[in-house]
Each structure stands twice: as structure tokens, then as C-alpha cells.
Amino acid sequence: MITVNDHRIIPTSFPDGTQQVWQLVPALMEASTWHICWTFGSEAEVMTLVQLCDLGAGRPMHLELSYLPYGRQDKAISNDTTFGLQSFIRVLQLCRLRSIEILDPHSSVILDALPNCRAIYPHAQVGATIVTTGATAIAYPDAGAVRKYTAIYQTDCRIISGRKVRNQQTGVLTDTSIEGDAKGQTVLIIDDICDGGRTFIALADALYAGGAAAVHLFVTHGLFSKGIHVLTAARICRVFTARGEVDTRSNTVVYITQ
């Protein structure tokens, strides 16, 4: 979904499958500045954004992205790698945006490529989750996440780092261990995205093997492509995202609080 100055943009769909952004309300066309909010839903919205920025040309336009599409496709351009983020960056360059804010982007590649782009993080939600769960330790899935997030989320909790071993050909996790003492701790795992959840399932197993009393999960972006029950089956007690707490009684994404 895309909104401009709180007005939802609904393109016209044509029989040939194309779309057109036009006939916006007069208040938008008269506005001196556009604040564009994009909650990514489909690739079709990329074209919506391009047309919208063409229509709004000549005024400052600011984009707020609640999720970075293609964020995990950040490799160098090659026929054997997922490089979609590089293409998406060029689309954003064409849009001539004055500024771009992205909520907890998975990759720093976009921040390095676009000088007008900055990352923002759900500080309030993370702080509230630590209080709600009574977390005494924070676990990050790997050393890279430790470096990233300890500079962003500064707490009095002890830090535990996961250590992942992957099969480089298949991408499958073959082993997970932890660095740090989990014994007797209420642990909150923090990361940016939960897709299928394999990383967090393996990390929860390692934390419980290390003596953790309870394990909870906070991810900024919850995709949960394998459902919620795969997480609860791994004894992850409560699941939180930047949007609120997920109802772990349901296998679909239903929020208890938002």
C-alpha cells in the first residue's frame, strides 16, 4: 500500500494488466511537499511509485519504507546471485526523492548507494518488549547481528551471540551454537526478519541446551512463511514484531497488540 500525505493511492487497472496513477485529489496536486509512505505488498507497487514520482516532480518528495523489498537480494550483479536490490536502487534513483527512510533494512548496501537514505529502528518497541518479557539476556543470531544491533539497542542485558554453520552450496544450516552464558536467563532473540524461522528455531534449541529458562523472539519484520507454530514448537514462548505481539495460539499472523 502507498499513501501520499495520508491519501491512499489506488491506480487504475487496465484490461491488458497495466496500471496508471492519475486523477489524484486536488489537495495532493496543490501540496508543496509529498510524504510518501510505502508498506510493500507486491512488485506492481514499484511501478506505482515510479508513476507517482513522475506526477509529483518539481516538489520535494520524501519516502518512508516500512520494509525494504529485495533487501536480501544484495549480492553483486551476476547470473548466479540474487542481485535484485541493485536494480531496485536504480529505480529509486530515477524517482528523484529528496529523502528516504527505511525501517531496519536488512542490507547496508542501499545506505551506501544512496546518500539521501537513512535507516530507522524500532527502539520503543524493542524496549517495551524487553520490559514485557522480563528479558535478562539478548541473543543475536550471529556475530554480524551483534555488531549491528549492540550499537543500536543499548541495554543492561547480557549479550549472547549465535554461531551458525551453513552448507555454502545449499544454504542449509548444519549447526548452531552460542557464545555466552544462557543458564537461568530469560532470553530475547532480536533480529530484522523472520521468514521460515529456521535460524531462530536452531538458536532457541542452542539456548535451551545452554540452560535458558525461557526464550522469546523480536523481529522488526515478520514474514512467517512457515507459520507461527514452527516457532512455538521450538519452545519460543512469545513472538513480537515492530507491529506488535503475535498471537502464538494461531498459526497465521494475528496481532494481539499493535
C-alpha positions as CSV (number, residue, x, y, z in Angstrom):
1,M,0.0,0.0,0.0
2,I,1.2,3.5,-0.8
3,T,-0.1,6.7,0.6
4,V,0.8,10.3,0.0
5,N,0.1,12.8,2.7
6,D,-2.2,10.2,4.2
7,H,-4.2,9.8,1.0
8,R,-4.1,6.2,-0.3
9,I,-3.0,5.8,-3.9
10,I,-5.2,3.4,-5.9
11,P,-4.0,3.1,-9.5
12,T,-6.4,2.4,-12.3
13,S,-6.1,-1.1,-13.7
14,F,-6.4,-1.6,-17.5
15,P,-7.6,-4.8,-19.3
16,D,-4.1,-5.5,-20.6
17,G,-2.8,-5.8,-17.0
18,T,-1.1,-2.4,-16.8
19,Q,-1.9,0.4,-14.4
20,Q,-2.0,4.2,-14.3
21,V,-1.6,6.6,-11.4
22,W,-3.6,9.7,-12.2
23,Q,-6.6,11.8,-11.3
24,L,-5.2,12.4,-7.8
25,V,-7.3,14.6,-5.5
26,P,-6.7,18.4,-5.9
27,A,-5.3,18.7,-2.4
28,L,-2.4,16.4,-3.3
29,M,-1.6,18.2,-6.6
30,E,-1.6,21.5,-4.7
31,A,0.6,20.3,-1.9
32,S,4.1,21.8,-1.9
33,T,5.6,18.6,-0.3
34,W,4.8,15.0,-0.6
35,H,5.4,12.5,2.2
36,I,5.1,9.0,0.6
37,C,4.6,6.0,2.9
38,W,5.0,2.6,1.3
39,T,4.1,-0.7,3.0
40,F,5.4,-3.2,0.4
41,G,2.8,-5.6,-0.8
42,S,3.8,-6.5,-4.4
43,E,6.2,-5.7,-7.2
44,A,3.4,-3.9,-9.0
45,E,3.8,-1.1,-6.4
46,V,7.3,-0.4,-7.8
47,M,5.6,0.9,-11.0
48,T,3.1,2.7,-8.9
49,L,5.9,4.5,-7.1
50,V,7.7,5.5,-10.4
51,Q,4.5,6.9,-11.9
52,L,3.7,8.7,-8.7
53,C,7.1,10.4,-8.5
54,D,6.7,11.4,-12.2
55,L,3.4,13.0,-11.3
56,G,4.9,14.8,-8.3
57,A,8.0,16.0,-10.0
58,G,9.0,19.6,-9.1
59,R,8.3,19.4,-5.4
60,P,10.3,17.8,-2.5
61,M,9.2,14.1,-2.1
62,H,10.1,12.1,0.9
63,L,9.7,8.3,1.0
64,E,9.2,6.2,4.2
65,L,9.6,2.4,3.6
66,S,8.4,0.2,6.4
67,Y,10.1,-2.8,4.7
68,L,13.0,-2.9,2.2
69,P,11.9,-5.1,-0.7
70,Y,14.8,-7.0,-2.3
71,G,16.9,-6.4,0.9
72,R,18.1,-9.9,1.0
73,Q,19.0,-9.9,-2.8
74,D,22.1,-7.7,-2.2
75,K,24.8,-9.6,-4.0
76,A,26.9,-8.3,-6.8
77,I,25.2,-8.5,-10.2
78,S,25.8,-11.9,-11.7
79,N,23.8,-14.7,-13.4
80,D,24.4,-16.9,-10.3
81,T,23.4,-14.5,-7.5
82,T,20.3,-12.7,-6.2
83,F,21.1,-9.1,-7.1
84,G,17.6,-7.5,-7.2
85,L,18.5,-4.9,-4.7
86,Q,20.9,-3.3,-7.1
87,S,18.1,-2.9,-9.7
88,F,15.8,-1.5,-7.1
89,I,18.3,1.1,-6.1
90,R,18.4,2.3,-9.7
91,V,14.6,2.6,-9.6
92,L,14.8,4.8,-6.5
93,Q,17.5,6.9,-8.1
94,L,15.1,7.6,-11.1
95,C,12.4,8.7,-8.6
96,R,14.4,11.8,-7.6
97,L,13.3,11.6,-4.0
98,R,14.6,14.2,-1.5
99,S,15.0,11.7,1.3
100,I,14.3,8.0,2.0
101,E,13.8,6.4,5.5
102,I,13.8,2.6,5.8
103,L,12.8,0.7,8.8
104,D,15.6,-1.7,9.8
105,P,16.9,-2.5,6.3
106,H,18.4,-6.0,6.0
107,S,21.3,-4.7,3.9
108,S,23.5,-1.7,4.3
109,V,24.1,-1.8,0.5
110,I,21.3,0.7,-0.1
111,L,22.5,3.1,2.6
112,D,25.9,3.1,0.9
113,A,24.5,3.6,-2.6
114,L,22.0,6.4,-1.8
115,P,23.4,9.4,0.2
116,N,19.8,10.6,0.8
117,C,18.8,7.3,2.5
118,R,18.9,6.5,6.2
119,A,17.8,3.6,8.4
120,I,15.5,4.0,11.4
121,Y,14.9,1.3,14.1
122,P,12.0,0.3,16.4
123,H,13.7,1.5,19.6
124,A,10.4,1.9,21.5
125,Q,9.1,-1.5,20.6
126,V,12.3,-3.3,21.5
127,G,12.5,-1.5,24.8
128,A,8.8,-2.3,25.6
129,T,9.4,-6.0,24.6
130,I,12.4,-6.3,27.0
131,V,10.2,-5.0,29.8
132,T,7.2,-7.1,28.8
133,T,9.2,-10.4,28.7
134,G,11.4,-9.6,31.6
135,A,14.4,-10.4,29.4
136,T,17.7,-10.6,31.2
137,A,19.8,-11.5,28.1
138,I,19.6,-10.6,24.5
139,A,20.6,-13.2,21.8
140,Y,21.6,-12.3,18.3
141,P,21.8,-14.9,15.6
142,D,25.4,-14.3,14.5
143,A,28.4,-12.0,15.0
144,G,27.2,-9.6,12.3
145,A,23.9,-9.0,14.1
146,V,25.8,-8.5,17.4
147,R,28.0,-5.8,15.8
148,K,24.9,-4.1,14.1
149,Y,22.4,-4.2,17.0
150,T,24.6,-3.6,20.1
151,A,25.4,-0.2,18.7
152,I,21.6,0.5,18.1
153,Y,19.9,-1.1,21.1
154,Q,21.8,-0.3,24.2
155,T,20.5,-2.3,27.2
156,D,21.8,-3.6,30.5
157,C,21.0,-7.2,29.4
158,R,23.9,-9.6,28.9
159,I,24.7,-10.4,25.2
160,I,24.7,-13.9,23.7
161,S,25.9,-14.5,20.2
162,G,24.8,-17.3,17.9
163,R,27.3,-19.1,15.7
164,K,25.9,-20.5,12.5
165,V,27.4,-23.0,10.2
166,R,25.8,-23.3,6.7
167,N,26.3,-25.6,3.8
168,Q,27.5,-23.0,1.3
169,Q,26.0,-24.9,-1.7
170,T,22.5,-25.4,-0.3
171,G,22.3,-22.5,2.3
172,V,21.0,-25.0,4.9
173,L,22.1,-24.6,8.5
174,T,24.1,-27.5,9.6
175,D,24.9,-26.4,13.2
176,T,24.2,-23.6,15.6
177,S,26.0,-22.9,18.9
178,I,26.1,-20.0,21.3
179,E,28.8,-17.8,22.7
180,G,27.8,-16.5,26.2
181,D,26.1,-17.9,29.3
182,A,22.4,-18.6,28.9
183,K,22.0,-20.6,32.1
184,G,18.9,-19.4,34.0
185,Q,18.4,-16.5,31.7
186,T,15.2,-15.2,30.1
187,V,16.4,-14.6,26.6
188,L,15.0,-12.3,23.9
189,I,16.3,-13.1,20.4
190,I,16.5,-9.9,18.3
191,D,16.9,-9.7,14.5
192,D,15.4,-7.9,11.5
193,I,13.4,-10.6,9.6
194,C,11.8,-13.9,10.3
195,D,10.9,-15.8,7.2
196,G,10.7,-19.5,7.7
197,G,12.2,-19.3,11.1
198,R,15.0,-22.0,10.8
199,T,17.6,-19.6,12.2
200,F,15.6,-18.9,15.3
201,I,14.5,-22.5,15.8
202,A,18.1,-23.6,15.8
203,L,19.1,-20.7,18.1
204,A,16.3,-21.4,20.6
205,D,17.5,-25.1,20.7
206,A,21.0,-24.0,21.4
207,L,19.9,-21.5,24.1
208,Y,17.8,-24.1,25.9
209,A,20.7,-26.6,25.6
210,G,22.7,-23.9,27.4
211,G,20.3,-23.7,30.2
212,A,18.0,-20.8,29.3
213,A,14.9,-20.5,31.4
214,A,12.7,-19.0,28.6
215,V,13.2,-17.8,25.0
216,H,11.3,-15.0,23.3
217,L,11.6,-13.5,19.8
218,F,11.5,-10.0,18.5
219,V,11.9,-9.3,14.7
220,T,11.2,-6.0,13.1
221,H,9.6,-7.7,10.1
222,G,7.6,-10.8,10.5
223,L,7.1,-12.8,7.2
224,F,6.5,-16.1,9.0
225,S,6.2,-18.0,5.7
226,K,6.1,-21.3,7.6
227,G,3.5,-20.1,10.1
228,I,3.9,-19.4,13.8
229,H,3.6,-23.0,15.2
230,V,7.1,-23.9,13.9
231,L,8.4,-21.3,16.4
232,T,6.3,-22.3,19.3
233,A,7.2,-26.0,18.7
234,A,10.8,-24.9,19.3
235,R,9.6,-23.5,22.7
236,I,9.8,-19.9,21.7
237,C,7.3,-18.5,24.2
238,R,6.3,-15.2,22.8
239,V,6.8,-13.6,19.4
240,F,6.9,-9.8,18.7
241,T,7.4,-7.6,15.7
242,A,7.5,-3.8,15.2
243,R,3.8,-4.0,14.6
244,G,3.1,-5.7,18.0
245,E,2.9,-9.1,19.6
246,V,1.8,-12.1,17.5
247,D,-0.9,-14.4,18.8
248,T,1.0,-17.7,19.2
249,R,-2.2,-19.6,19.5
250,S,-2.9,-19.0,15.8
251,N,-0.7,-20.4,13.0
252,T,-1.4,-17.3,10.9
253,V,-0.2,-13.8,11.7
254,V,-2.7,-12.3,14.1
255,Y,-1.6,-9.5,16.3
256,I,-2.6,-9.3,20.0
257,T,-1.3,-5.7,20.3
258,Q,-0.4,-3.2,17.6
